[in-house]
Amino acid sequence: MRQYTYREVYHRPRRQWIRSPSVFIQPRPFLHSVKSDRFSVLIAVAFLVVGAFVMAHHELWRDEVQAWLLARDSASAIDLLARQKYEGHPVLWQLLLMPLTRAFRTPVPMQILNLLVATATVYLFARWSPFTRLQKVLFSFGYFPFYEYAIIARNYGLSLLLLTVFCCLYPRRHRHFVLLALTLFLLCHTHVLSVILVMVLFASLCLERLLTKVSPDEPHCDRLPFYAGCTVIALGIVTAVLQVMPPPDSGTLRRWQFGFDYDALSRTAKALIGGYLPVPTIGLHYWNNPLLLDDRLLPINRFAGLAVLGYVVFVFAGLRRHPIAMFVFGVGTAGLLAFFYAKFSGYARHHGFLFLWLVVSTWMAQSNAPAALAAQAASAGRERWARALSASLTLLFGIHVAAAGIASIQEYRFPFSTAPAVAEYLHQHGHDESLLVGHADAPASAILGSSAQRQFYYPQSKRWGSYIIWDRRRRTKITDQEIIDAARALSRPSGQQLVLVLSHRLQEGTVRDNQLKELGNFAGDVVTNETFRLYLLD
């Protein structure tokens, strides 16, 4: 076997593997490992410090509070599964929150947990991914890993962490297949989009197994751990699907769009643009409002859409020498776009899965190509494509860093939600024991994340509660006068005050005729419909 020199192995700024048909060549493994670990720790610490500063200026909005309230008000894991059925998401994130809700009254620990999850993701990515050091830094501080999935405390950060763990295990899948399967099992239970991606990864692992039978020289997993792992993955998919299936009385997202619909197709194209180029607009309502989707930039919009589509084709065509990675990228991207078209067009946090899937696919391609393709990998055409892909990823990651910077600056400038301000006002003015009536229910529930109160009365669904139950009952239309009448009909101890928490302003005649007193107006938040007006009902 030919002996490679140090210069031949490290022939590029990013230290790539040079692979012979049978073995990886790795000079100075211990020194390289120590340096990589120091670099990874440095990035993770910087990420944690900057993320903590931005997180300290982030006000929780209703979707973040919803998960906390579900975990808080569930008596057990079985009870949580029963209450979770209207969410459309699996239950793993809420399960992690349950111990925190028992130990703390405020959801701040939830934010800290989410930031730690994101920091762990950054460390693993910087330590084990095959990208250049510059790309590792840019990706870590990009829009989705830093802002959407670290600052905003949802289940998306958990999805990204488990995707990263999968990619770290993928080159060692033949030795640790059961561990990889357990990772995919957990990934299924983070988000409905993750279920789609796990199906694609499961299919790719099975496809690779078939290919190794055709090429017996390729490494492969033993039969027993492979079938055991497949059973674990299948069980994860089935249990996750059972959780996300809506009950008969669900009031949200029950329809599927299978026929041709121009509006749905347009929204799907915007999802692709928003996933790859998520630079937000400048101003109060920057969130979920990518600059390149602004109708005032119509010619630029179309050019951006064609550029993103062309880039997807470029990556897909370039992965043809890595059949498994090409399959993963093509089928996974198509599956996500099909879901956005047929079921739910989504927002920026959902569209980010398209971008993450690009990173996962290219990571898989660079981590472990089939040995039979080693000679092709060294061809001139392959080298040119690899250089172009690396340069394009650096540019794309840089754009995402700019997007994260814009979002973080505006996060600092504007309140994300006015719900914490309302909770603080109620506390300071002696309404910790007052009876609260909230309409609309979804925005009002965000206040409970910072309030001493544990529940609202929701007049549109005619029930007391904290988290929102997304059934048809809550979709009942109700007039302002019916809200006031329902509040007056509530039984309460003599002397207990009653406060209406509304997301709109009442007409002056309604206020006067019902002897209401306006307590405050809370507006100017990033989330457009979490503005509140408080009225004291005497």
C-alpha positions, -999 to +999 in steps of 0.1 A: +000+000+000+013+034-009+024+056+021+010+091+020+031+121+031+018+147+056+016+173+028-003+150+005-029+143+032-033+179+043-034+194+008-062+219+016-069+244+044-096+222+057-081+189+067-098+163+046-094+126+046-076+110+017-090+076+013-076+045-003-100+018-013-097+001+021-086+025+048-087+061+060-052+077+064-051+098+096-017+113+106-011+126+141-045+115+154-039+124+190-026+159+183-054+166+158-080+154+183-067+177+211-067+207+188-102+199+175-115+196+211-101+229+221-116+246+191-150+229+197-150+240+234-141+276+224-170+278+199-194+263+224-185+287+251-187+317+228-221+304+216-233+300+252-222+335+263-237+353+233-268+332+234-274+339+271-272+376+264-297+375+236-319+351+255-320+374+285-338+400+263-363+375+248-399+375+261-417+342+260-446+340+236-475+317+236-461+286+218-431+285+243-455+289+273-479+263+259-453+235+263-444+247+298-481+248+309-488+213+294-459+199+314-468+218+345-504+208+346-500+171+337-500+148+367-479+121+350-463+111+317-495+091+308-516+122+317-493+143+295-499+120+265-536+124+269-534+162+271-510+164+242-533+148+216-544+182+201-508+195+197-498+178+165-463+172+179-448+143+198-442+146+235-404+144+241-399+181+248-427+183+273-414+152+291-381+169+295-398+199+310-419+181+335-391+179+362-384+216+357-420+225+363-420+206+396-388+225+408-395+260+395-425+283+392-411+303+363-403+290+328-368+306+327-352+271+334-369+260+301-350+287+283-318+277+299-324+240+290-330+250+254-299+271+253-278+242+267-293+218+242-283+242+214-248+246+229-244+208+230-253+208+193-227+234+185-200+215+203-208+182+185-210+200+152-176+218+157-160+186+170-171+160+146-185+175+114-163+174+082-167+211+074-140+237+076-134+256+107-148+288+092-179+269+081-183+254+116-183+289+132-206+304+106-231+275+109-231+277+147-240+313+148-264+311+118-301+321+119-316+287+127-291+271+151-286+304+170-318+323+169-348+302+159-337+270+177-317+284+207-331+318+217-368+307+211-374+278+235-393+252+215-388+215+205-368+224+173-335+227+192-340+191+203-345+180+167-313+197+156-293+181+185-305+146+176-299+151+139-264+162+148-259+131+170-271+109+141-245+125+118-218+120+143-227+083+146-233+077+109-196+070+100-196+044+128-231+030+120-218-005+113-204-008+149-230+012+167-262+006+148-284+001+178-272+034+193-279+051+160-314+036+160-321+048+195-311+083+183-336+081+155-362+068+179-359+099+200-357+121+170-392+108+159-406+122+192-394+158+188-414+172+159-438+160+131-412+171+105-386+150+122-408+120+117-407+126+079-369+129+080-365+097+101-385+078+075-361+090+049-331+080+070-346+047+078-352+040+041-316+050+033-302+026+059-322-002+045-312+008+009-275+008+019-280-027+034-292-039+001-263-024-017-238-040+006-252-074-004-244-066-040-209-054-030-197-077-003-164-059+001-182-029+017-184-029+055-218-037+069-235-043+102-241-077+117-276-091+111-288-092+147-280-055+157-293-044+123-327-060+127-329-049+163-321-013+153-347-014+125-373-026+150-364+003+173-367+028+144-400+014+132-414+015+167-404+051+170-421+061+138-453+042+147-455+057+182-448+092+169-474+090+142-500+078+167-492+109+188-495+134+160-527+120+145-555+146+153-585+134+173-619+136+157-628+170+173-595+187+165-600+223+154-567+228+134-551+215+103-575+187+095-575+191+057-550+178+031-544+195-002-537+169-029-550+186-060-533+215-078-536+248-060-516+278-071-516+295-037-503+263-020-476+260-046-466+296-041-464+292-004-443+261-009-419+280-031-416+307-005-409+280+021-379+269+000-366+305-002-372+312+034-354+280+044-322+288+024-323+326+026-340+336+059-327+372+062-355+390+080-368+424+072-358+454+093-384+466+117-408+456+145-423+426+126-391+410+114-400+375+127-415+351+101-410+379+075-380+371+053-368+401+033-368+382+000-405+373+003-415+410+005-440+417-023-423+450-029-393+431-041-411+412-067-384+408-095-358+400-068-382+375-052-384+355-084-347+356-090-340+344-055-365+316-060-348+305-092-314+308-076-324+286-046-340+260-069-309+260-091-288+255-060-309+225-049-305+209-083-267+217-082-263+199-049-285+170-059-266+164-091-233+167-074-242+140-049-247+115-076-213+099-067-227+094-032-260+075-040-271+073-003-266+110+004-282+119-029-312+097-020-314+113+015-312+149+001-336+144-027-363+124-010-360+144+023-363+177+006-392+165-016-409+151+015-407+184+034-419+204+005-448+179+000-458+184+036-457+222+032-479+219+001-504+193+012-508+200+049-492+231+065-472+258+048-454+266+080-433+295+092-395+302+093-389+277+121-404+249+099-387+260+067-354+258+085-356+220+083-349+223+045-317+241+053-307+216+080-314+188+056-289+203+032-263+202+060-271+167+070-269+154+034-236+170+027-222+158+061-233+122+052-217+125+018-184+137+032-183+113+062-183+080+045-186+074+008-187+038-005-153+024-011-161+015-047-165+052-055-131+062-041-115+065-075-144+086-088-141+109-058-106+119-068-116+128-104-112+164-116-149+169-120-156+157-085-129+180-072-144+211-089-178+203-076-164+198-041-147+232-042-178+249-056-200+232-029-176+242-001-175+278-013-213+280-017-218+266+018-194+292+033-214+319+015-247+304+026-236+301+062-224+337+061-258+349+049-274+330+078-250+347+103-261+380+089-298+369+094-291+359+130-274+392+137-304+412+123-329+391+143-308+394+175-304+431+172-342+436+168-348+411+196-329+435+218-347+466+204-383+453+205-403+432+230-410+399+214-443+397+233-460+420+257-474+391+278-447+394+305-454+432+307-491+424+313-482+398+340-459+424+357-486+450+356-512+427+371-488+418+399-478+454+407-514+465+408-527+439+432-544+415+407-526+383+417-559+371+432-582+387+406-603+366+383-590+368+347-610+364+316-590+360+284-600+365+248-586+354+224-574+324+243-542+317+225-526+351+231-539+354+266-524+321+276-489+336+271-494+357+302-495+327+324-459+321+317-449+351+338-480+355+360-488+344+396-521+333+382-524+297+371-554+298+349-578+319+328-615+317+320-618+314+282-653+325+272-651+313+236-647+277+248-666+283+281-640+266+303-612+273+328-578+264+318-541+273+313-528+258+281-549+259+249-569+229+239-570+231+201-604+216+195-634+228+176-651+241+208-626+270+211-634+281+175-668+294+186-673+330+175-682+353+203-691+390+204-677+416+228-710+418+247-711+380+250-676+381+265-687+407+291-719+388+299-700+355+303-676+372+327-704+387+348-721+353+351-690+338+367-693+331+404-667+348+426-663+357+462-675+391+473-649+418+466-628+398+441-620+419+411-625+407+376-602+417+348-608+413+311-577+405+291-585+412+255-565+412+223-584+441+208-599+474+218-635+476+229-657+504+215-663+533+237-700+527+238-695+491+250-671+503+277-695+530+289-727+509+288-710+481+308-693+503+333-658+490+324-626+508+333-596+505+309-565+496+329-539+496+303-529+491+267-499+469+259-487+470+223-456+472+202-445+436+202-429+415+176-456+388+177-484+408+159-514+395+179-500+394+214-511+430+221-534+434+251-560+457+266-570+453+302-605+463+314-617+461+350-653+449+353-669+465+383 
